[in-house]
């Protein structure tokens, strides 16, 4: 897992840009995923909702793609929650 805490801009199908705080990237079943929170309100995404996208190769570039399989999305979300809880526990130990 890599902690990033950087801002990325995503463009939806309608051409609207939205900024997200990239919390971390992580591997699950030999695939790579990115977890992020919206910085400003985004239609269809609650303020406290995490957005998880798959990082896939597109030629020589990497792109973020939605996870279409509901079962995989649930599994990846659960993996993220474990990672996120570990990150939060680590922050508490540093205080």
C-alpha distances in whole Angstrom, upper triangle without the diagonal:
4,7,10,13,15,18,18,21,21,25,26,29,32,30,29,26,24,22,18,16,12,10,7,6,4,7,10,13,12,12,9,10,10,11,14,17,20,22,25,27,26,28,27,24,25,24,21,20,16,16,14,15,14,13,16,18,22,24,22,20,17,18,17,18,19,19,22,22,22,21,18,18,18,16,13,14,14,11,10,13,12,8,10,13,11,10,14,15,14,16,19,19,19,22
4,6,10,12,15,15,19,20,23,25,28,30,29,28,25,22,19,16,14,10,9,5,5,6,9,13,16,15,14,11,10,9,11,13,16,19,20,23,25,25,28,27,24,24,23,21,20,16,16,14,15,14,13,16,18,21,23,21,19,16,17,16,18,20,20,24,24,24,24,21,19,21,19,15,16,17,14,12,15,14,10,12,14,13,11,14,16,14,15,19,19,18,21
4,6,9,12,14,17,19,23,24,28,30,28,26,23,20,17,14,11,8,6,4,7,9,12,15,19,18,17,13,12,10,10,11,13,16,17,21,23,23,26,25,22,22,20,18,18,15,15,14,15,16,15,18,20,23,25,23,21,18,18,17,19,20,21,25,25,25,25,22,20,21,20,16,16,17,15,12,14,14,10,10,13,12,9,12,14,12,13,16,17,16,18
4,5,9,10,14,16,20,22,25,27,25,24,20,18,14,12,9,6,6,5,7,11,14,17,21,20,18,14,12,10,10,10,12,15,15,18,21,21,24,24,21,21,19,18,18,15,15,14,15,16,14,18,19,22,24,22,19,16,16,15,18,20,21,24,26,26,26,23,21,22,22,18,18,19,17,14,16,17,13,13,16,15,12,15,17,15,15,19,20,18,20
4,7,10,13,15,19,21,25,26,24,22,19,16,12,10,6,5,5,7,10,13,17,20,23,23,20,17,15,11,10,9,10,12,12,15,18,19,22,22,19,19,17,16,16,13,14,14,16,17,17,20,22,24,26,24,21,18,18,16,19,20,22,25,27,26,27,24,22,23,23,19,18,20,18,15,16,18,14,13,16,16,12,14,17,15,14,18,19,18,19
4,7,10,13,17,19,23,24,22,20,16,14,10,8,6,5,7,9,11,15,18,21,25,24,21,17,15,12,11,9,11,12,11,14,17,18,21,22,19,20,17,17,17,15,14,15,15,17,16,19,21,22,24,22,19,17,16,15,18,20,22,25,27,27,28,25,23,25,25,21,20,22,21,17,19,21,17,16,19,19,16,17,21,19,18,21,23,21,23
4,7,10,13,16,20,21,18,16,12,10,6,6,5,6,9,11,13,17,20,23,26,25,22,18,16,12,12,9,10,10,9,12,15,15,18,19,17,18,16,16,16,14,13,15,15,17,16,19,21,22,24,22,19,17,15,14,17,18,21,24,26,27,28,26,23,25,25,22,21,23,22,19,20,23,20,18,21,22,19,20,23,22,20,24,26,24,25
4,7,10,13,17,18,15,14,10,8,6,5,7,7,10,12,13,16,19,22,25,24,20,17,14,11,11,9,10,10,10,12,15,14,17,18,16,18,16,17,16,14,12,13,13,15,14,16,18,18,21,19,16,14,12,11,14,16,18,21,24,25,26,24,21,24,24,20,20,23,22,19,21,23,20,19,23,23,20,22,25,24,23,27,29,27,28
4,7,10,13,14,12,10,6,5,4,6,9,10,14,15,16,19,22,24,26,26,22,19,16,13,13,11,11,10,10,11,13,12,15,16,15,17,16,18,17,15,13,14,13,15,15,17,18,18,21,20,16,14,12,11,14,15,18,21,24,25,27,24,22,24,25,22,21,25,24,21,23,26,23,22,25,26,24,25,28,28,26,30,32,31,32
4,7,10,11,9,8,6,5,6,8,11,11,15,16,16,19,21,22,25,24,20,18,15,12,13,11,12,10,12,12,13,11,13,14,13,16,16,18,16,14,11,12,11,13,13,15,17,16,19,19,15,13,10,9,11,12,15,18,21,22,24,22,19,22,23,20,20,23,23,20,22,25,23,22,26,27,25,26,29,29,28,31,33,32,34
4,7,8,6,5,4,6,9,11,14,15,18,19,19,22,24,25,27,26,23,20,18,16,16,14,15,13,14,14,14,11,12,14,14,17,18,20,18,17,14,15,13,15,15,17,18,17,20,20,17,15,12,11,12,13,16,18,21,22,25,23,21,24,25,22,22,26,26,23,25,28,27,25,29,30,28,29,33,33,32,35,37,36,37
4,5,5,6,7,8,11,13,16,17,20,21,20,23,24,25,27,27,23,21,18,16,17,15,15,13,15,15,14,10,10,11,12,16,17,19,17,16,13,15,13,15,16,17,19,18,21,22,19,17,13,11,11,11,15,16,19,20,23,22,19,22,24,22,21,25,25,23,25,28,27,26,29,31,29,30,34,34,33,36,38,38,39
4,5,7,10,12,15,16,20,20,23,24,23,25,26,27,28,28,24,23,20,19,20,18,19,17,19,18,17,13,12,13,15,19,20,22,20,19,16,17,15,17,18,18,20,18,21,22,19,18,14,13,12,12,15,16,19,21,24,23,20,24,26,23,23,27,28,26,28,31,30,29,32,34,32,33,37,37,37,39,42,41,42
4,6,9,11,15,17,21,22,25,26,26,28,30,30,32,31,28,26,23,22,22,20,20,17,19,17,16,13,12,13,16,19,21,23,21,21,18,20,18,20,21,22,23,21,24,25,22,21,18,16,16,15,19,19,23,24,27,26,23,26,29,27,26,30,30,28,30,33,32,31,34,36,34,35,39,39,38,41,43,43,44
4,6,10,13,16,19,20,24,25,25,27,29,30,32,31,27,25,23,21,21,19,19,17,18,16,16,13,13,15,17,20,21,23,22,21,18,20,18,20,20,21,22,20,23,24,20,19,16,15,16,16,20,21,24,25,29,27,25,28,30,27,27,30,31,28,30,33,32,30,34,36,33,34,38,38,37,40,42,41,42
4,7,10,13,17,18,22,23,24,27,28,29,32,31,28,25,22,20,20,17,17,14,14,13,12,10,10,13,14,17,18,20,19,19,16,18,17,20,20,22,23,22,25,25,22,20,17,16,16,16,20,21,25,25,28,27,24,27,29,26,25,29,29,27,28,32,30,28,32,34,31,32,36,36,34,37,40,39,39
4,7,10,14,15,19,20,21,24,26,28,30,30,26,23,20,18,17,15,14,11,12,11,11,9,11,14,14,16,16,19,18,17,15,17,16,19,19,20,22,21,24,24,20,19,15,14,15,16,20,21,25,25,28,26,23,26,28,25,24,28,28,25,26,29,28,26,29,31,28,29,33,33,31,34,37,36,36
4,7,10,12,15,18,19,22,24,26,29,28,25,22,19,16,15,12,11,8,8,7,8,7,10,12,11,13,13,15,14,14,12,15,14,17,18,20,22,22,25,25,21,19,16,14,15,15,18,21,24,24,26,25,21,24,26,23,21,25,25,22,23,26,25,23,26,28,25,26,29,29,28,30,33,32,33
4,7,9,13,15,17,20,23,25,28,27,24,21,17,14,13,10,9,6,6,7,9,9,12,14,12,14,12,14,14,13,12,14,14,17,17,20,22,22,25,24,20,18,16,14,16,16,19,22,25,25,27,25,22,24,25,22,21,24,24,20,22,24,22,20,24,25,22,23,27,26,25,27,30,29,29
4,6,9,12,13,17,20,21,25,25,21,18,15,11,9,6,5,4,5,8,10,10,13,14,11,12,11,12,11,10,9,11,12,15,15,18,21,22,25,24,20,17,15,13,15,15,17,20,23,22,24,22,19,21,22,19,17,20,20,16,18,21,19,16,20,21,19,19,23,23,21,24,27,26,27
4,6,9,12,15,19,21,24,24,21,17,14,10,9,5,5,6,6,10,12,13,16,17,14,14,12,12,12,10,10,12,13,16,16,19,22,23,26,24,21,18,16,14,17,17,19,22,24,24,25,23,20,21,22,18,17,19,19,15,16,19,16,14,17,18,15,16,20,19,18,21,23,22,23
4,6,8,11,15,17,21,20,17,14,11,7,6,4,7,9,10,13,15,15,18,18,15,16,14,14,13,10,9,10,11,13,13,16,19,20,23,22,18,15,14,12,15,15,17,20,22,22,23,20,18,19,19,16,15,18,16,13,15,17,14,12,16,17,14,15,19,18,17,21,22,22,23
4,7,10,14,16,20,20,17,14,11,8,6,5,7,10,12,15,17,17,20,19,16,16,14,13,12,9,10,10,12,14,14,18,20,23,25,24,21,18,17,14,17,17,18,21,22,22,22,20,17,18,18,15,13,15,14,10,12,13,11,9,12,13,10,12,15,14,14,17,19,18,20
4,7,10,13,16,16,14,11,8,6,6,7,10,14,15,18,20,20,22,21,18,19,18,16,15,11,11,10,11,12,12,16,18,21,23,22,19,16,15,13,16,16,17,20,21,21,21,18,16,17,16,13,13,14,12,9,11,12,9,9,12,12,10,13,15,14,15,18,19,19,21
4,7,10,14,13,11,7,5,4,6,9,13,16,17,21,22,21,23,22,19,21,20,18,16,13,12,9,10,9,9,12,15,18,20,19,16,13,13,11,13,14,15,18,19,20,20,16,15,16,15,11,12,14,11,9,13,13,10,11,15,14,12,16,18,17,18,21,22,22,24
4,7,10,10,8,6,5,7,8,12,15,18,21,24,25,23,25,24,21,22,22,20,18,14,13,10,11,10,10,13,15,19,21,20,18,14,15,13,15,15,14,18,18,18,18,14,14,15,13,9,11,12,9,8,11,11,9,11,14,13,12,16,17,17,18,21,22,22,25
4,7,6,5,4,6,9,11,15,18,21,24,27,28,26,28,26,23,25,25,23,20,17,15,12,12,10,10,12,14,18,20,19,18,15,15,14,15,15,14,17,17,18,16,13,13,15,12,9,12,13,9,10,13,13,11,13,16,15,15,19,20,19,21,24,25,25,28
4,6,5,6,7,11,12,16,19,22,25,28,28,26,28,25,23,24,25,23,20,17,16,12,12,10,11,13,16,19,21,21,20,17,17,15,15,15,13,15,14,15,13,10,11,12,9,7,10,11,8,9,13,12,11,14,16,16,17,20,21,21,23,25,26,27,30
4,6,8,10,14,16,20,23,26,29,31,31,29,30,28,26,28,28,26,23,20,19,15,14,12,13,14,16,19,21,22,21,18,18,17,16,16,14,16,14,15,13,10,12,13,10,9,13,13,10,13,16,15,15,18,20,19,20,23,24,24,27,29,29,30,33
4,7,10,14,16,20,23,26,29,32,32,30,31,29,27,29,30,28,25,21,20,16,15,11,11,11,13,17,18,18,18,15,16,16,16,17,15,17,16,18,16,13,15,16,13,12,15,16,13,15,18,17,16,19,22,21,21,25,26,25,27,30,30,31,34
4,7,10,13,17,20,23,26,28,29,26,27,26,24,26,27,25,22,18,16,13,11,8,8,8,11,14,16,17,15,12,13,12,12,13,11,14,14,16,15,11,12,15,12,10,13,15,12,13,17,17,16,18,21,20,21,24,25,25,27,29,30,30,33
4,7,10,14,17,20,22,25,26,24,25,24,22,24,24,22,20,16,14,10,9,6,5,7,10,14,16,16,14,10,11,10,11,12,11,15,15,17,16,12,13,15,13,10,13,15,12,12,15,16,14,16,19,18,18,21,23,22,24,27,28,28,31
4,7,10,14,16,19,22,22,20,22,20,18,20,20,19,16,12,10,7,6,4,5,9,12,15,18,17,15,11,11,8,9,10,9,13,14,15,15,11,10,13,12,8,10,13,10,9,13,14,12,13,17,17,16,19,21,21,22,25,26,26,29
4,7,10,13,15,18,19,17,20,18,16,18,17,16,14,10,8,6,5,6,7,10,14,16,19,18,15,12,10,8,10,10,11,15,16,17,17,14,12,14,14,10,11,13,12,9,13,14,12,12,16,16,15,17,20,20,20,23,25,25,27
4,7,10,13,16,17,15,18,16,13,14,14,12,10,7,6,4,7,9,10,14,17,19,23,22,19,15,14,10,12,11,12,16,17,16,17,14,12,13,13,10,9,12,11,8,10,12,10,10,13,15,13,15,18,18,18,21,23,23,25
4,7,9,12,13,12,15,15,11,12,11,10,9,6,5,6,9,12,13,16,19,21,24,23,20,16,15,11,13,13,14,17,19,18,20,17,14,16,17,13,12,15,14,10,12,15,13,11,15,16,14,15,19,19,18,21,23,23,24
4,6,9,10,10,13,13,9,9,8,7,7,5,6,9,11,15,16,20,23,24,27,27,23,20,18,14,16,15,16,19,21,20,21,20,16,17,18,15,13,16,16,13,13,16,15,12,15,17,15,15,19,20,18,21,23,23,24
4,6,7,7,10,11,8,8,7,8,8,8,8,11,13,17,18,21,24,24,28,27,24,21,18,15,16,15,17,20,22,21,23,22,18,20,21,18,16,19,20,16,17,20,19,16,19,21,19,19,22,23,21,24,27,26,26
4,7,8,12,14,11,11,8,10,11,11,11,15,16,20,20,23,26,27,30,29,25,22,20,18,19,19,21,24,26,25,27,25,22,23,25,22,20,22,23,19,19,22,21,18,21,22,20,19,23,23,21,23,27,26,26
4,6,10,12,10,10,8,11,12,13,13,17,18,22,23,25,28,28,31,31,27,25,22,19,21,20,22,24,27,26,28,27,23,25,27,24,22,24,25,22,22,25,24,21,23,26,23,22,26,27,24,27,30,29,29
4,7,9,7,7,6,10,11,12,13,16,18,22,23,26,29,29,32,32,28,26,23,20,20,19,21,23,25,24,27,26,22,23,26,23,21,24,25,22,22,25,25,22,24,27,25,24,28,28,26,28,32,31,31
4,6,5,7,8,11,10,12,11,14,15,19,21,23,26,26,29,30,26,23,20,17,17,16,18,20,22,21,24,23,20,21,24,22,19,23,24,21,21,25,24,22,24,27,25,25,28,29,28,30,33,33,33
4,6,8,10,13,12,13,12,16,17,20,22,24,27,27,30,31,27,25,21,18,18,16,18,19,21,20,24,23,20,21,24,22,20,24,25,22,23,27,26,24,27,29,28,27,31,32,31,33,36,36,36
4,7,10,12,10,12,11,14,15,19,21,23,26,26,30,31,27,25,21,18,17,14,16,16,18,17,20,20,17,18,21,20,17,21,23,20,21,24,24,22,25,28,26,26,30,31,30,32,35,35,35
4,7,8,6,8,8,12,13,17,20,22,25,26,30,30,27,23,20,17,16,14,15,16,18,17,20,19,16,17,19,18,15,18,20,17,17,21,21,19,21,24,23,22,26,27,26,28,31,31,32
4,5,5,8,10,13,16,20,22,25,28,29,33,33,29,26,23,20,19,17,18,19,21,19,21,21,17,17,20,19,16,18,20,17,17,21,21,18,20,23,22,21,24,26,24,26,29,30,29
4,6,8,11,14,17,21,23,26,29,30,33,33,30,26,24,20,21,19,20,22,23,22,24,23,19,19,22,20,17,19,21,17,17,20,20,17,19,22,20,19,22,24,22,23,27,27,26
4,7,10,13,16,20,22,25,29,30,33,33,30,26,24,20,21,19,19,21,22,20,22,21,17,17,19,17,14,16,18,14,13,17,17,13,15,18,17,15,19,21,19,20,24,24,24
4,7,10,13,17,19,22,26,27,31,31,27,24,21,17,17,15,15,18,19,16,18,18,14,14,16,14,11,14,15,12,12,16,16,13,15,18,17,16,20,21,21,22,25,26,26
4,6,10,13,16,19,22,24,27,27,24,20,18,14,15,13,13,16,17,15,17,15,12,12,14,12,9,12,13,9,10,13,13,11,13,16,15,15,18,20,19,21,24,24,25
4,7,10,13,16,19,21,24,24,21,17,15,11,11,9,10,13,15,14,16,14,10,12,14,11,9,13,13,10,12,15,15,13,16,18,17,18,21,22,22,24,27,27,28
4,7,10,13,16,18,22,22,19,15,13,9,9,8,8,11,12,12,14,11,8,10,11,8,7,11,11,9,11,14,13,13,16,17,17,18,21,22,22,24,26,27,28
4,7,9,13,14,18,18,15,12,9,6,5,5,6,10,12,13,14,11,9,12,13,10,10,14,13,11,14,17,15,16,19,20,19,21,24,24,25,27,29,29,31
4,6,10,12,15,16,13,10,8,5,5,6,6,10,11,13,14,11,10,13,13,10,12,15,13,12,16,18,16,17,20,21,20,23,25,25,26,29,30,31,33
4,7,10,13,13,10,6,6,5,6,9,10,13,15,17,18,14,13,17,16,13,15,17,16,14,18,19,17,18,22,22,21,24,26,26,26,30,31,30,33
4,6,9,10,8,5,5,6,7,10,11,13,15,18,18,15,15,19,18,15,17,20,18,18,21,22,21,22,25,25,25,27,30,29,30,33,34,34,37
4,6,7,6,5,6,9,10,13,14,17,18,21,22,18,19,22,21,19,21,24,22,21,25,26,24,25,29,28,27,30,32,32,32,36,37,36,39
4,6,5,6,7,10,10,14,16,17,20,23,24,21,21,24,24,21,24,26,25,24,28,29,27,28,31,31,30,33,35,35,35,39,40,39,42
4,6,8,10,13,14,18,19,21,23,26,27,24,24,28,27,24,27,30,27,27,31,32,29,31,34,34,33,36,38,37,38,41,42,41,44
4,7,10,14,15,19,21,23,25,28,29,25,25,29,28,25,27,30,27,26,30,31,28,30,33,33,31,34,36,35,36,39,40,39,42
4,7,10,13,16,18,21,23,26,27,23,23,26,26,23,25,27,25,24,28,29,26,27,31,30,29,31,34,33,33,37,37,36,39
4,7,10,13,15,18,20,22,23,20,19,23,22,19,21,24,21,20,24,25,23,23,27,27,25,28,31,29,30,33,34,34,36
4,6,10,12,15,18,20,22,18,17,21,21,18,19,22,21,19,23,24,22,23,26,27,25,28,30,30,30,33,35,34,36
4,7,10,12,15,17,19,16,14,18,18,15,16,19,18,16,20,22,20,20,24,24,23,25,28,28,28,31,33,32,34
4,7,9,12,14,16,13,12,16,16,14,15,18,18,17,20,22,21,21,24,25,24,27,29,29,30,33,34,34,36
4,6,9,11,13,11,9,13,14,12,13,16,16,15,18,21,20,20,23,25,24,26,29,29,29,32,34,34,36
4,6,8,10,7,6,10,11,9,11,14,14,14,16,19,19,19,22,23,23,25,28,28,29,32,33,34,36
4,6,9,8,7,11,12,12,13,16,17,17,19,22,22,22,25,27,27,28,31,32,33,35,37,37,39
4,6,5,6,9,10,10,12,14,15,16,18,20,21,22,24,26,26,28,30,31,32,34,36,37,39
4,5,5,6,9,10,10,12,14,15,16,19,20,20,22,24,25,26,28,30,31,33,35,36,38
4,5,5,6,9,10,11,12,14,15,17,19,20,21,23,24,26,27,29,30,32,33,35,37
4,5,5,6,8,10,10,12,14,15,16,18,20,21,22,24,26,27,29,30,32,33,35
4,5,5,6,9,10,10,12,14,15,16,18,20,21,22,24,25,27,28,30,31,33
4,6,5,6,9,10,11,13,14,15,16,19,20,21,22,24,26,27,29,30,32
4,5,5,6,9,10,11,13,14,16,17,19,20,21,23,25,26,27,29,31
4,5,5,6,9,10,11,12,14,15,16,18,20,21,23,24,26,27,29
4,5,5,6,9,10,10,12,14,15,16,18,20,21,22,24,26,27
4,5,5,6,9,10,11,13,14,15,17,18,20,21,23,25,26
4,5,5,6,9,10,11,12,14,15,17,19,20,21,23,25
4,5,5,6,8,10,10,12,14,15,16,18,20,21,23
4,5,5,6,8,10,10,12,14,15,16,18,20,22
4,5,5,6,9,10,11,12,14,15,17,19,21
4,5,5,6,9,10,10,12,14,15,17,19
4,5,5,6,9,10,11,13,14,16,17
4,5,5,6,9,10,11,12,14,16
4,5,5,6,9,10,11,13,15
4,5,5,6,9,10,11,13
4,5,5,6,9,10,11
4,5,5,6,9,10
4,5,5,6,9
4,5,5,7
4,5,5
4,6
4
